[in-house]
């Protein structure tokens, strides 16, 4: 369980996070520009997801993952949360 103390309404409430989401907002992004989501949850083979414009990636938490370094000179926009 990925619990966190989140003082939105009071100082004692503990919420459990169940999913995380990333909404990609940059048009025409390529793998060569970096910023790919790397799924480390599969012990056999890593999976890389290149950001695709207006796509939403949702995964259960906790879940091992990383993001590759952005090598592009332009900004990569996304909204994320859990």
SVG drawing of the C-alpha trace seen along z (x, -y; Angstrom):
<svg xmlns="http://www.w3.org/2000/svg" viewBox="-11 -24 31 37">
<polyline fill="none" stroke="black" stroke-width="0.4" points="0.0,0.0 1.4,-3.4 0.0,-5.5 0.7,-9.2 -0.3,-11.8 -2.0,-14.5 -3.1,-17.5 -5.9,-18.6 -8.7,-18.7 -6.9,-18.0 -3.5,-16.9 -4.4,-13.3 -5.9,-11.9 -3.9,-9.2 -4.9,-8.5 -4.0,-5.3 -2.9,-5.9 -3.9,-3.1 -3.0,-4.5 -0.7,-7.0 -1.4,-8.7 0.6,-10.7 -1.1,-12.7 1.3,-13.6 0.8,-17.0 3.7,-17.6 3.0,-17.0 5.4,-15.0 7.8,-13.8 10.3,-11.1 12.2,-8.4 15.5,-10.2 14.4,-13.2 14.3,-11.1 11.6,-11.5 10.3,-8.0 8.6,-6.2 10.6,-3.0 8.6,-0.2 10.9,1.5 8.1,3.7 8.8,6.7 11.9,8.6 12.4,10.2 12.4,7.2 12.2,3.4 9.5,1.7 9.8,-1.9 6.9,-4.0 7.6,-7.0 5.3,-10.0 2.5,-10.2 0.5,-13.5 -2.8,-13.4 -2.2,-9.9 -2.8,-8.9 -0.7,-6.2 -2.2,-4.8 -0.5,-2.3 -0.9,-0.8 1.2,-2.1 3.6,-1.3 5.3,-0.3 8.9,-0.5 9.5,-2.9 11.8,-5.7 11.9,-8.3 14.8,-8.6 16.7,-11.9 15.2,-14.5 17.9,-15.3 15.8,-17.6 16.2,-21.4 12.5,-21.9 10.1,-21.4 8.2,-18.1 4.8,-18.9 2.8,-16.5 0.4,-16.4 0.8,-13.7 -0.8,-12.8 -1.9,-9.9"/>
</svg>
